Amino acid sequence: MARTDADTWDLANSVGATATMVAAARAAASRRPRPVINDPFAEPLVRAVGLDLFTRLANGALDPVDLDGNLGFPRMIDTFAARAVFFDDYFAEAGTAGVQQVVIVASGLDSRPYRLTWPAGTTVYEIDQPQVIEFKTSTLSKLGAVSNAEHRAVGIDLRDDWPTALLGAGFDADQPTAWLAEGVLIGFLPQEAEVRLLDNIVSLSGDGSRLAADYGQVAGQSEEAQQQARAMTDRWRDLGLDLDIAALTYPGEHTDVAAYLWAHGWQTVTSDLAEIFTAAGLPPLGDAGQQAPANSIGFVRASLG
Ligand SMILES: C[S@@+](CC[C@H](N)C(=O)[O-])C[C@H]1O[C@@H](n2cnc3c(N)ncnc32)[C@H](O)[C@@H]1O
């Protein structure tokens, strides 16, 4: 179904289901013989959402043939594992540099507030749609998950006035902040909302702030990318899930986040997916790097001052 200006969702439908997909991939990655990540909250969170295909992906019930080569998304499990490692490392560096304020936008079922050990004195804010935040917070609370940071979850749409909500939750714009936008600036926001999001982040960032993100278009416009997206949708439908990721994205060019930040005086370091595979210690991405979505997504770590 096409996106609309004020559409909402939970974790079982629309863009919310993509958060469940990514968490299911992290759960599957955590079950690998030599895992590069360990996300113990991913599987119970995915199970609680209740989408059968993702539950089977998360709990190991899916046929390994489907898992590794037949989901219509080349190297899917490793892709989300590599991405998780890349951003985990980013937070470790920010903590070492003394940054004690963290904001994770579009946090979905990311369990980092609970999964990572934060330096003493850290406050971690998360922003996502209200239904997503409520579901994750209550499910993790039932699981007994505890964050070692001061954790504040803000349920608001990123197309709305989230800076006021964040400031209302105690965010301090005078402190350096480590921002994370993982899996959202890849087509899930309208282009003008992407720029507004980045404008707001820049204006809320004191000296010493950082930002990490992936960016581009998960469902590119090229014939090859469209074909790839259709293959994935069809394969998932065969496996019992009706989720058309391409239809959930806004078509067209999306913001080059690294170029945007550079133009605003931030230092930027970019990587492609093949590089973050190598950095995570995964087997090389190989030919999958020439295909969508690998060839249409970039990764950036940026800092101010
Ligand atoms: C692919 S998921 C990524 C979730 C998480 N960052 C991760 O990597 O596991 C995309 C997330 O973006 C959130 N999102 C997309 N558009 C949003 C909006 N307009 N307002 C708030 N959240 C949004 C969705 O709810 C979803 O949790």
The ligand as an SDF file (V2000), in Angstrom:
LIG
                    3D

 27 29  0  0  0  0  0  0  0  0999 V2000
   14.2180   -0.7430    8.9400 C   0  0  0  0  0  0  0  0  0  0  0  0
   13.5600   -0.2710   10.4730 S   0  0  0  0  0  0  0  0  0  0  0  0
   15.0630    0.0580   11.3670 C   0  0  0  0  0  0  0  0  0  0  0  0
   14.9000   -0.0800   12.8500 C   0  0  0  0  0  0  0  0  0  0  0  0
   16.1920   -0.0220   13.6570 C   0  0  0  0  0  0  0  0  0  0  0  0
   16.8840    1.2210   13.4880 N   0  0  0  0  0  0  0  0  0  0  0  0
   17.1020   -1.1760   13.3120 C   0  0  0  0  0  0  0  0  0  0  0  0
   18.0230   -0.9990   12.5220 O   0  0  0  0  0  0  0  0  0  0  0  0
   16.8500   -2.2740   13.8160 O   0  0  0  0  0  0  0  0  0  0  0  0
   12.9270    1.3480   10.1440 C   0  0  0  0  0  0  0  0  0  0  0  0
   12.4150    2.0440   11.3970 C   0  0  0  0  0  0  0  0  0  0  0  0
   12.1310    3.4030   11.0560 O   0  0  0  0  0  0  0  0  0  0  0  0
   11.0060    3.7970   11.7810 C   0  0  0  0  0  0  0  0  0  0  0  0
   10.4310    4.9340   11.0860 N   0  0  0  0  0  0  0  0  0  0  0  0
   10.2840    5.0700    9.7490 C   0  0  0  0  0  0  0  0  0  0  0  0
    9.6540    6.2200    9.4820 N   0  0  0  0  0  0  0  0  0  0  0  0
    9.4100    6.8220   10.6690 C   0  0  0  0  0  0  0  0  0  0  0  0
    8.7580    8.0110   11.0470 C   0  0  0  0  0  0  0  0  0  0  0  0
    8.2140    8.8180   10.1420 N   0  0  0  0  0  0  0  0  0  0  0  0
    8.6790    8.3190   12.3650 N   0  0  0  0  0  0  0  0  0  0  0  0
    9.2190    7.4910   13.3040 C   0  0  0  0  0  0  0  0  0  0  0  0
    9.8260    6.3330   12.9960 N   0  0  0  0  0  0  0  0  0  0  0  0
    9.9210    6.0030   11.7000 C   0  0  0  0  0  0  0  0  0  0  0  0
   10.1010    2.5790   11.7550 C   0  0  0  0  0  0  0  0  0  0  0  0
    9.0740    2.6170   12.7320 O   0  0  0  0  0  0  0  0  0  0  0  0
   11.1020    1.4710   11.9630 C   0  0  0  0  0  0  0  0  0  0  0  0
   11.2700    1.1870   13.3210 O   0  0  0  0  0  0  0  0  0  0  0  0
  1  2  1  0
  2  3  1  0
  2 10  1  0
  3  4  1  0
  4  5  1  0
  5  6  1  0
  5  7  1  0
  7  8  2  0
  7  9  1  0
 10 11  1  0
 11 12  1  0
 11 26  1  0
 12 13  1  0
 13 14  1  0
 13 24  1  0
 14 15  1  0
 14 23  1  0
 15 16  2  0
 16 17  1  0
 17 18  1  0
 17 23  2  0
 18 19  1  0
 18 20  2  0
 20 21  1  0
 21 22  2  0
 22 23  1  0
 24 25  1  0
 24 26  1  0
 26 27  1  0
M  CHG  2   2   1   9  -1
M  END
$$$$
